[in-house]
Amino acid sequence: MTPVLGRRALNRATLERQMLLQRKQISVTAAIEHLVGMQAQTPHTWYLGLWSRLAGFQPPDASALLEDGSLVRIVLMRGTIHLVTPSDAAALRPLVQPLLDRDLTTNTLHSKPLAGLNLSELAEAGRSLLASSPMTAKQLGAALASQFPSSSPSSLAYAIRNLLPLVQVPPRGLWGRSGPIAHSVLSASGTMSLSQMVLRYLGAFGPASVMDVQKWCGLTRLNEVIDSLRPELLVFQDSSGRELFDLPSAPRPSPETPAPVRFLYDFDNVLLSHADRSRVLTEDFYRQERPRRNYAPQVVLVDGFSAAEWDLADGVLSIRPYGEVDWDAVEAEGLLMPGVESVRRVP
C-alpha cells in the first residue's frame, strides 16, 4: 500500500527543505543553489526571503554577490525573474526555453507585431547590440527598430528577453540602491538535464506531484521524465489520492515538529511552486480582500501555515492577522526583520 502524507506532513517536509523550520548556517550561494533559485521579480523583497532562511544573514552579503556577478537575476522558471548562480542560469535557461518560445506566439500584446520575423536574425542582432554595453528595453527596442521596422520597438525588446539569456545588471537590485532595468547577455556555462532539474526541485520542494513540478517550472508533459526516475524515487499519496514523488534521502520531519513564525516575501517560491498550495496556504488566505487582481501578498506563517499578511513602510511593520495568532511570537520575529523599527497590528 502506498504511504499517505497528510497536509501537516507535507508542510513540515517543505518547510524543512525551504530552510524555514530552522535558519541554516550556510553561504548565500549554497542556499540559492539548494533552492534552485529564488523568484526575484522585484528588486529587493527577495532579500527578506534569505533573511527568513539563513542564520546571521545581512542583506549586504547578497548584494555584494549580485554586484560581483556571483549571483544573477534572469528570466527562468514560469517566465519570471529568478535569482540564481551563473552556472545554474546557464543550465536552466535551455530547459525552460520552450516556455519562452511559446510565449512569443501566444502573448496577446507582442505576438502580432512579431509575426513573420526571422527570430534567429533578431536574436543575433540583439546579441550584437548588447555585446558592447548593457541596454534598457527602451534603448534596445529603439536600436533594433531600424533593422526591423515592421515591428514595434517594445515587441522587439520583449522578443530579445525571451530569445536570449539576459541578466539584469547592477546597480539594479542592489540593497539600498537600484537603477534602470538594463540587460547584458549571460556569459556563464552550465548544463543540466530535465531529470536533474526535477531531482533538484524535489530536494527543495518535495514531496511533490508531476503537476507540482510543472507548476514550478512552467513546462508541461513531464510525466515521462518522472516515470524514468521512478526506480530511484519514493512514491507517496496525499490525502486526496494524488501520487507524490520524493528523494529517498530527503528529510520528512514529523508532522508535529514545531514550526516557528516566518515572514515570506511577496514572490516567495514556497507560495508559488506547487499546483496544490494547501500545504502552506489556508482557506483564510483565499478569503482575503486585496487591493487589486493578481496582487501578491506578503505572508506570515504561524505553525507553518498562512496566518497573516504584512507590509513594511518607513520602518513600520504592519501585520494583519486572519484571526487569532500568538501575537507575541509574531511581533518578536517581526522586530528582527532588517529595516524594522516598530511593529503594529492592523485589523
N, C-alpha and C positions, 0 to 999 in steps of 0.2 A: 504494500500500500504506500502511495506517495505521501510523504510527510506534509502536514499543513502548517503554514506560518500565518499566524493571526496578525492583526493590524499592529499591535504593540511590538511583536517580534520583528516585523518589517521596519517599524520605526526605529527601534534600537539598533538594528543592523545598519541601516542607512546613516543614522547619526554617528555611529562609531566610525564608519568609513569616511564620513564627511568631516571628521575631527571636531564634532560638535558635542560629544559626550564628555570629552576632556581635551583641553588645549594641548597640542603636541609641541614638543621641543625639537623641531626640525627646521631646516632652512626654508626660506620663501620659495626658492626654485624647486626644492624637493616637494613642497606642498602643492605647488601649481602642477607639477608633473603627475603627482598622485591623483589629483582631482581631474586630470585630463583637461586642464584649463578652467578658467572662471569666466562667466559671461561678464563683459566689461563694456556694456552698451553706453553707460555714462562715463565721464572722465574719471570720477573719483569714488563713487559709492562702493566699488569693489574692495577698496582698502579696508572697509569695515568688515567685509567678508573674511579677510585674512585675520583681522583683529579677533574675530569670534573663534578662530580656529588655532591660532599659534600663540604659544606662551611667550610673553615678553615682546610681542610684536609692536613695532613702531612704524607708522606709515612711511617715514623717510627711507626705511630699509627697502621697501618695494619700489619706491620712487627712484632710488639710485640705480636699481636693476633695470628699470624701464629706460632710464636716461643713458645707460651704457650699452644697451642692446641685449642684455641678458634675458629680458622679457620683451615681448612684442604684443601689440593689440592688432588683431587681424580678423577678417570675416571667416568664420568656420561653421561650427555646428548650428543648425537651424537657420543658416544665413545671417547669424548675428555676430557681433564683435566679441571675440574672446581674448583673454589674456593668457598667453602660453609661452613656453620657451621656444626659441627659434627653430630648434630641431623638430619639436612637436608640430609647430606651424607648418614646416615643410612636409612632414609626414602625413598630417591630417588633411591638408588642403586638397590634394588629389582625390582623396576618398570622398569628400563632400562636394567635389566639383560637379557631379551630375545634378545636385540640388540647385547649384548656382546657374548651370546651363539651362535647366528647366525654367528657372525664374525669368530668364531673358525672353522666353517665348510666351510666358503666361502673365507677366506683370502688366497690369492694365494701363499703367502710366507710360511704360517705356517700350513695350513690345512692338507697337505700330511704328514709332519712329526708327526702330532698329531693323525692321523687316527689310530683307533684300540686301543688307550689308554683308560684306565678306568679313566675318568676325575675326578670322585669323589675321587679315591685314590690319584690322582695327587694333587688335591686341599688340601686334608688332609696333604699330605707330605709337600706341600708348607707352609701351616699354621703352622705346627710343626717347620719347619726351621725358620720361621720369628718370632716365639714366643720368641726366645732367644735374638735376636737383629735385627735391620734393615739390609737389604741387598740390594745391587745393583742388577740389572737384570743379570749382568755377574756372580756375586757371587751366586745368586740364581740358575741360569741355571746350573752352574758347580756342585753345590751341589745336584741338582735333577738328573743330568745325571747318577750318579752311581746307582740310583734306577730305572731309565727309560732309559736304554742305547740305545733303538731303536730310540729315538728322539733326535734332535739337542738341545743343551743347550739353544740356543736363543729362539727356539719354546716353550720349556718347561717354560721358564720365561715369555714369552708372554701369554701363557695359564693361568698362575697364575694371571697375570694382569687382565684377563677377568673373571676368576673364583672367585677371592676373592676381597673384597673391600680394595684395597691397597691405602695407603696415602703416599705421598712423604714427608719425614721427613726433618725438618730443619737441617743444615743451607740452604738447597736448597730453593730458593725463597725468602730469607730474603733480605730486602732493603739494597743495598750496599754490600751485601755478597752473596755467593752462595756455592754450594758444590756438591758432587756426587748425582745422582738420586737414593737415597736409599729409600726403602719402609718398612713400617710396616703394619699390619692388623688393620683396623679401629676397635676401641673398643666401640664406642658410640652406643646408641639405638635410635630408632625413627620409626614411622610408618606413612604412607600416602597412600591413595587410588588413583587410576588413576583419579577419578573425582576431588579430592582435588588438585592433581597436575595440572590438566587443569585449574581449577579456579585460582590457583596461577599464572599460565602462563598468563592468561587473565589480571590479575591485574597488571602485569609488562609489557606486550607486546600487549595487545588488543587495539581495536577490532581486531579479527583475525578469519581466516577460519580454517576448520579442517586440511587442508594441511599445514597451517602455524604452527599449534600446532605440527604436525608430523615432520615438518622440524626442529623445535626447539629441540625436544627430541630424534628424530631418530626412534621412534616407528611408526608402521603402524596400520591401522584398528581401528582408534579412533572414527569413525563415531558413533558407538553405545554409546560410552561414552558421546559424545556431545549430542546425541539425548536424553539420560537420563537426561541431565542437562537443556534441553530446557525450561522447566517450570520456571526456576529461572534465565534465561538469556534474554537479549535483543538481537534482531536479526536485522541486517542491511544488506545492499548490498554495494559492492564497485561499481565503475563506469563501470566495465565490467559485473556486474550482479552476481558476486561471493558472496555467503552467508557468512556473518561475525557475530560473536557472541561476547557478551560483558557482563560484570558485570553491573547491574543497577546502582550501587553506584560509579562506576569508573569515573574519570574525562575525559571529552571530550571537551577540550577548543575550542574556536572559531578558525576557520582556519586562521583568521587574527591576532591571538596572536603573538606578536614579539618573534622571536627565536634568541638568542644570538649566537655568534661564539662559537663552541665547537670542541675540539680535541678528536678524538676517537682513541683508540689503535688498533693494528693490528687484534686482535681476539675479538673485542668488540661484544657482543651478539646482540646489536641493528642492526648490519650489517649482522648477520648470522641466525636470528631466525624467519624468515618469508619465505614462499615459494615465495611470491611476494614481492621483496625487493624495489619496486619502491616508497614505502612510504618514503624512505630515499635516495636511490641511483638513480642518474640521468643517462641519456644516455651518458653524457660525461664521467662518471665513467667507463663505459664499453668500451669506445673508446680508453682508455689509453694503451700505450705500456708499458709493465712491464718486469723486468729482467728475469723472468722465469715463467713457468707454476705453478699454484697454489700459486703464490706469494700473500701474504696477505698485502695489502697496509694499511697505517695509514691515516685516512681520516679526513679532516676538514669540518665541517658543517657550512654553511653560509645560513642564513634564513631557517635553518632546513634541508637542503639538501646538498649532497656531492658537494663540490666546489673546493677542492684542496686536495693534499696529502702532508705528512710531514715526516721528518726524523730528529732525534736528534743524533749528534755525537760530542764529545769533547766540549759540551756546546753550540754548534751552532745549532739552529733550522732552518732547510732548508724547505721552503714551496714552493710547485709548484702548482699554481692555474691552473684550467682548462680553465679559461677565466677571464673576468673582475670581480673583487671582491672588497669589501670595505677593502682595504689593511690596513688602519689604525686600523680598528676593529680587523682584523686577527692578526696583529702584536702585538697589545695591549694584546690580550688574550694569545698569544704565549709567551710573555715575563713573564707571571705569572707562566708558567709551571715549576715544580721542575727540577733543573739542567740546565735551560736555561740561558745563558749569553748574547747571541745576536741572532737576527733573520735575515735571509736573504731570499730574493725572488729569486727563480731559474726558468729558462724557462722550 
